[in-house]
Amino acid sequence: MSAARGGTTSVPGDDLLAALLDGMDAALCAFDADGTVTHWNKEAERILGWSAVEAVGRRGFEGWAARPADAAEALARVMAAMEAPGRLVHEFALVRKDGGRVLVRTQSAGVRGADGRPAGVYCAFSEVHAQIDLERSIALSEALFEDASWGVVLVDVDLRPAVVNGYAARAMGAGRTTLLGRPLGELVTQGLEELECALEHVLAEGAPKAPAEVWVTLKSADGERRRCWRSGFVRLASPLAEEPVPLGVGWLFQDVTEERLAEQEADRLRFRYSQLHRAGAVAAECEDPREAATVLLDFALAGFADHALIDVAAGERRLVRLATTPAGEPGPVVPVAGGGIPLRYPSAHPVLQALARTGPVRASAPGAARAEDWATERFWPRDAVHALCLPLRSRGRTLGAVTFLRAASRTPFERPDAIFAEAVAVRIASSLDLAGVCAGGETVRG
């Protein structure tokens, strides 16, 4: 191996080799078969402080780069690679030019001459703490993409997933490899614009200061799934460029759908029963029990339904409309003027089903195309799509029924809705019983 002192020589090949060695990010030195230093690059000089002029030509590390007690062992470890297959990794202490000691990790490999015989060794080394930092970074990356209990997705500058961990793949309902390179729009039907806006902001401006919660609707084989993801973002930039060049976005998220739905349900219940409490206080001040019944219904409607109707008994299985919300613009429940004409409910009408069962009945229009006809046939406002009918029971008698109606913009009534509506119906029935509104004292027999 020819010597290259200070990176200068008259041989063009050696000039190229010196330039390549000095441009490396790793510290590198080389030894001939006798253990004499033949190459020493700039990174080696940066770590230990010894220049190429001072290092090249010295035999081993004794007297300059290692303590006397350590020099022979250090050289022996490095030179052992000349006869061994592959690379050898060692750790030992070297001495800086300023006298300080540094623990280095070396990777050494033998060099053979043109005749195939061992001709020397090259040795790449770095400070142990720098190597450990690198290994930690690699280990962290591997752990995130294999064992993390939250989703990790690397998104490229085109906003397409480049790497997806197992948690994220399960949350999105697809395989890790099938998600790669696909537009997010193929997976997300609602919430896509908000998600892409967040990713574009991170690419342009950097990571936000706090996590954000994003609601998305996902396509799946079983239909659409609405999920809430608590998300954090970091911008990825190349460490090799002179100026930061965006490589994409690191997106970390956890599925918090169940927690958020539970919180929403708790907030909904608190509001509903607060309304019921307020309604009871206002109704208690009404001299007319009929007015008290409409007040109770007005308070119950807030955030619960779009329309409400009260039908009262006018004979066996005959009902008349007592009060209703306006058919056009939203407004308070008002008595029906000129009431007394029995309603011509068909036999399978949800109100009659509720009376027969003495319990709540839920119903929804079969499809958007027939929604208006469905509502009209049941003597309800034309925009009604979902219905909840309950009997009005007081003192063991059925006095009538109350019906809550929702438009297409709302979700169908569910079991918790029915439980709340039953609490409202009991109070309305008590007021109507007090008013004696049933024509001739009649009740509807279930």
C-alpha positions in Angstrom: 0.0 0.0 0.0 1.5 3.3 -1.1 1.8 6.1 1.5 -0.3 9.3 1.1 0.9 12.1 3.4 -1.4 15.0 4.0 -3.5 14.0 0.9 -0.7 15.1 -1.5 1.1 13.1 -4.1 2.3 13.3 -7.7 0.4 10.1 -8.7 -3.1 11.0 -10.2 -4.6 7.8 -8.8 -3.4 8.7 -5.3 -4.9 12.2 -5.7 -8.3 10.7 -6.4 -8.0 8.3 -3.5 -7.0 11.1 -1.1 -9.9 13.2 -2.3 -12.3 10.3 -1.8 -11.0 9.5 1.7 -11.1 13.2 2.8 -14.7 13.5 1.6 -16.0 10.6 3.7 -18.1 11.2 6.7 -16.5 8.3 8.6 -13.0 8.4 10.0 -10.7 6.1 8.1 -7.1 5.0 8.3 -5.1 2.2 6.7 -2.0 0.2 7.7 0.5 -1.8 5.6 1.4 -5.3 6.5 4.0 -4.1 9.1 1.4 -1.9 10.9 2.6 1.4 9.5 -0.1 4.1 8.9 -0.5 4.7 5.1 -3.7 6.7 4.9 -5.4 9.1 7.4 -8.5 11.2 6.3 -10.0 14.5 7.5 -12.6 12.9 9.7 -9.9 10.9 11.6 -8.1 14.2 12.1 -11.3 15.8 13.4 -11.9 13.1 16.0 -8.3 12.7 17.2 -6.7 16.0 16.3 -3.7 14.4 14.5 -3.2 15.6 10.9 -2.4 13.2 8.0 1.2 14.7 8.0 1.6 13.7 11.6 -0.1 10.3 11.3 1.1 8.8 8.0 4.4 6.9 8.4 4.0 6.1 12.1 4.0 2.4 13.1 0.9 1.6 15.2 -0.4 4.0 17.8 2.4 3.9 20.3 3.8 7.3 21.3 1.1 9.4 19.8 -2.5 8.1 19.5 -2.6 5.6 22.4 -1.3 5.2 25.9 1.8 2.9 26.1 -0.2 0.3 28.0 -2.9 0.2 25.4 -1.0 0.7 22.1 0.2 -2.8 21.4 -3.2 -4.4 22.1 -5.0 -1.8 20.0 -2.7 -2.4 17.0 -3.0 -6.2 17.4 -6.8 -6.0 17.3 -6.7 -3.9 14.1 -4.1 -6.0 12.4 -5.9 -9.3 13.3 -8.3 -8.4 10.4 -5.5 -9.0 7.9 -5.8 -12.7 8.3 -9.5 -13.0 9.3 -12.4 -13.3 6.9 -14.8 -10.4 6.8 -14.7 -7.5 9.2 -13.8 -7.3 12.8 -15.4 -4.9 15.3 -13.6 -3.7 18.4 -13.8 -1.0 21.0 -10.7 0.6 22.6 -9.5 4.0 23.8 -7.3 6.3 21.7 -5.6 9.5 22.7 -6.3 12.9 21.1 -3.6 15.3 20.3 -4.7 17.5 23.2 -4.1 14.6 25.6 -7.8 13.7 26.1 -9.0 10.1 25.6 -11.8 9.0 23.4 -13.5 5.6 23.2 -13.8 4.5 19.6 -15.5 1.6 17.8 -13.5 0.2 14.9 -14.4 -1.9 11.9 -11.3 -3.4 10.3 -10.9 -5.5 7.2 -7.8 -7.0 5.5 -6.5 -5.7 2.2 -4.8 -8.1 -0.3 -2.2 -7.3 -2.9 -2.1 -8.2 -6.6 -0.6 -11.5 -5.7 -3.5 -12.3 -3.3 -1.3 -12.1 -0.2 -2.3 -10.0 2.8 -1.0 -6.5 2.2 -2.5 -4.5 5.1 -5.6 -3.4 6.8 -8.1 -0.5 6.5 -9.9 0.6 9.6 -13.0 2.8 9.8 -13.7 4.2 13.3 -16.1 6.5 15.1 -16.6 7.7 18.6 -18.6 5.2 20.5 -21.3 7.6 21.7 -21.9 8.7 18.1 -22.2 5.1 17.0 -24.5 4.4 19.9 -26.7 7.4 19.0 -26.9 6.0 15.4 -27.8 2.5 16.7 -30.4 4.0 19.0 -32.0 5.9 16.1 -32.1 2.8 14.0 -33.5 0.8 16.9 -36.1 3.4 17.5 -37.2 3.4 13.9 -37.4 -0.4 13.9 -39.4 -0.4 17.1 -41.8 2.2 15.8 -42.5 0.3 12.6 -42.9 -3.1 14.4 -44.0 -2.9 18.0 -45.4 0.6 18.6 -48.8 0.9 20.2 -49.8 3.8 18.0 -49.9 4.3 14.2 -46.8 5.5 12.4 -47.0 6.5 8.7 -44.2 8.1 6.6 -45.9 10.2 3.9 -43.9 11.3 0.9 -44.0 14.8 -0.6 -46.9 13.7 -2.8 -48.9 12.8 0.3 -48.7 9.1 -0.4 -47.8 6.5 2.3 -44.2 5.4 1.9 -43.9 3.3 5.2 -46.8 2.1 7.4 -46.5 0.2 10.7 -48.7 -2.6 11.9 -51.0 -0.5 14.1 -51.7 2.0 11.3 -52.4 -0.7 8.8 -55.0 -2.3 11.2 -56.5 1.1 12.0 -56.9 1.7 8.3 -58.2 -1.7 7.6 -55.6 -2.7 5.0 -52.3 -4.5 4.7 -49.0 -2.7 5.2 -47.8 -3.2 1.7 -51.2 -2.5 0.0 -51.2 1.0 1.4 -47.9 2.0 0.0 -47.9 4.6 -2.8 -51.7 4.8 -2.9 -53.5 8.2 -2.7 -55.1 8.7 0.7 -58.4 9.5 -1.1 -58.7 5.8 -2.0 -59.0 5.0 1.7 -60.6 8.1 3.3 -64.0 9.3 2.1 -64.7 12.1 4.6 -62.1 14.1 6.5 -59.6 13.8 3.6 -59.3 17.5 3.0 -58.5 18.2 6.6 -55.9 15.5 6.8 -54.2 16.5 3.6 -54.3 20.2 4.7 -52.4 19.2 7.9 -49.8 17.2 5.9 -49.2 20.1 3.5 -48.9 22.6 6.4 -46.2 20.4 8.0 -44.3 20.2 4.7 -44.4 23.9 4.2 -44.2 25.3 7.8 -43.1 22.5 10.0 -44.8 20.5 12.8 -47.7 22.1 14.8 -47.2 22.7 18.4 -49.8 20.4 19.7 -51.5 17.1 18.5 -54.7 17.5 16.5 -57.8 15.3 16.4 -59.0 14.4 12.9 -62.3 12.7 12.2 -62.3 10.5 9.1 -64.6 8.1 7.4 -62.8 5.0 6.0 -63.9 2.7 3.2 -64.0 -1.0 4.2 -65.4 -4.3 3.0 -68.1 -4.0 5.6 -69.1 -0.4 4.6 -67.9 3.0 5.9 -66.3 3.4 9.4 -66.0 6.7 11.1 -63.0 7.1 13.3 -61.2 9.8 15.3 -57.4 9.8 15.2 -55.4 11.9 17.6 -52.5 12.9 15.4 -49.0 14.4 15.7 -46.8 15.4 12.8 -43.1 16.0 12.2 -41.4 17.2 9.0 -38.7 14.9 7.7 -35.7 16.6 6.1 -32.6 15.2 4.5 -29.5 15.5 6.9 -27.2 15.2 3.8 -28.3 18.4 2.0 -26.7 21.8 2.7 -30.2 23.3 3.1 -33.1 21.3 4.6 -34.9 19.4 1.8 -38.3 18.0 2.8 -38.5 14.2 2.4 -42.0 13.9 3.6 -44.0 13.9 6.9 -43.9 11.5 9.8 -47.5 11.0 11.0 -48.1 9.4 14.4 -51.7 8.8 15.6 -53.8 6.8 18.0 -57.4 5.8 17.5 -59.4 7.6 20.2 -62.9 7.0 18.7 -64.3 5.1 21.6 -63.2 7.7 24.1 -64.6 10.6 22.1 -67.9 8.9 21.4 -68.2 8.2 25.2 -67.5 11.8 25.9 -70.0 13.0 23.3 -72.6 10.7 24.8 -72.0 11.9 28.3 -72.2 15.5 27.1 -75.4 14.7 25.3 -77.0 13.1 28.3 -76.0 16.0 30.6 -77.6 18.5 28.2 -80.8 16.5 27.7 -81.4 15.9 31.4 -80.5 19.5 32.1 -83.1 20.5 29.6 -85.6 18.2 31.3 -84.8 19.7 34.7 -85.3 23.2 33.3 -88.5 22.2 31.5 -89.9 20.8 34.8 -89.2 24.1 36.6 -90.9 26.2 33.8 -93.8 23.7 33.5 -94.4 24.0 37.3 -95.2 27.7 36.8 -97.8 27.1 34.1 -101.4 27.4 35.3 -102.8 25.4 32.3 -101.6 21.8 32.3 -101.9 21.8 28.5 -99.4 24.6 28.3 -97.1 22.7 30.7 -97.2 19.7 28.3 -96.1 21.8 25.3 -93.4 23.5 27.4 -92.0 20.1 28.3 -92.0 19.1 24.6 -90.3 22.4 23.5 -87.4 21.8 25.9 -87.1 18.2 24.9 -86.8 19.1 21.2 -83.6 21.1 21.5 -80.8 19.1 19.9 -83.0 16.0 19.9 -85.5 16.2 17.0 -86.8 18.5 14.4 -90.6 18.0 14.9 -92.9 16.7 17.6 -96.6 15.8 17.7 -99.0 15.0 20.5 -102.0 12.9 19.7 -104.7 12.2 22.4 -107.4 9.6 22.7 -110.9 10.2 21.3 -112.3 6.8 21.7 -111.0 3.2 21.3 -108.0 3.2 18.8 -109.0 6.8 17.7 -106.7 9.7 18.1 -106.9 13.4 17.5 -104.0 15.9 17.0 -103.6 18.1 20.1 -100.3 19.9 19.5 -97.6 20.0 16.9 -94.5 22.0 15.8 -94.9 24.3 12.7 -94.8 22.5 9.4 -92.4 25.0 7.8 -89.8 26.9 9.8 -88.8 25.6 13.2 -90.8 26.9 16.0 -92.4 26.1 19.4 -95.0 23.4 19.9 -98.5 25.0 19.5 -102.0 23.6 20.0 -103.8 22.5 16.8 -106.6 24.9 16.0 -110.0 23.3 15.3 -108.9 19.9 16.5 -111.2 17.0 17.1 -111.2 15.2 13.8 -109.8 11.7 14.3 -106.6 10.9 12.5 -106.8 8.3 9.8 -103.8 6.3 10.8 -103.3 3.0 8.8 -103.3 -0.1 10.9 -99.5 -0.6 10.7 -98.8 3.0 11.7 -95.9 3.4 14.2 -98.1 5.4 16.6 -100.6 2.5 16.7 -97.8 0.0 17.2 -96.5 2.0 20.1 -100.0 2.1 21.7 -100.4 -1.7 21.2 -97.0 -2.4 22.7 -97.2 0.3 25.4 -93.6 1.0 24.5 -91.5 3.1 22.1 -91.4 2.3 18.4 -88.6 3.5 16.1 -89.1 3.8 12.3 -87.1 5.2 9.3 -88.0 5.9 5.7 -86.8 3.0 3.4 -84.9 5.3 1.1 -84.3 8.9 0.1 -86.3 8.5 -3.1 -89.6 7.7 -1.2 -88.9 9.7 2.0 -91.6 12.4 1.3 -94.3 9.8 0.4 -93.4 7.8 3.4 -93.9 10.8 5.7 -97.0 12.0 4.0 -98.7 8.6 4.2 -98.2 8.7 8.0 -99.5 12.3 8.3 -96.1 13.7 9.3 -94.2 16.7 7.9 -92.7 16.0 4.5 -89.1 16.3 5.6 -89.5 13.6 8.3 -87.2 10.6 7.7 -86.8 9.1 11.2 -89.5 8.7 13.8 -89.8 7.7 17.5 -93.3 7.1 18.8 -94.2 6.6 22.5 -97.5 6.0 24.4 -98.5 8.6 26.9 -99.3 6.6 30.1 -100.6 7.9 33.4 -102.3 6.1 36.3 -102.3 2.8 34.3 -104.1 4.4 31.3 -102.9 5.2 27.8 -103.9 8.8 27.1 -102.4 9.1 23.7 -99.0 9.2 22.0 -96.1 11.6 21.4 -94.0 11.4 18.2 -90.6 12.8 17.7 -89.4 13.3 14.1 -86.0 13.9 12.5 -85.0 15.1 9.1 -82.5 13.5 6.8 -79.6 15.6 8.2 -79.9 13.7 11.5 -79.1 10.1 12.5 -81.9 7.6 13.2 -83.2 7.3 16.7 -81.4 4.8 18.9 -82.0 3.0 22.1 -80.6 5.9 24.3 -82.8 8.3 22.5 -85.9 6.2 23.3 -84.9 6.1 27.0 -84.7 9.9 27.2 -88.0 10.2 25.2 -89.8 7.9 27.7 -88.8 10.3 30.5 -90.3 13.2 28.6 -93.4 11.2 27.7 -94.1 10.4 31.4 -94.1 14.1 32.3 -96.3 15.0 29.3 -98.8 12.3 30.2 -99.0 13.6 33.8 -99.8 17.1 32.6 -102.4 15.9 30.1 -104.0 13.6 32.8 -104.2 16.6 35.0 -105.8 18.6 32.2 -108.3 15.9 31.5 -107.7 16.3 27.8 -109.2 13.0 26.6 -112.5 13.6 25.0 -115.2 12.3 27.3 -112.5 10.8 29.5 -111.8 8.1 27.0 -108.4 6.3 26.8 -106.8 4.2 24.1 -106.8 0.5 24.9 -103.5 -1.3 24.0 
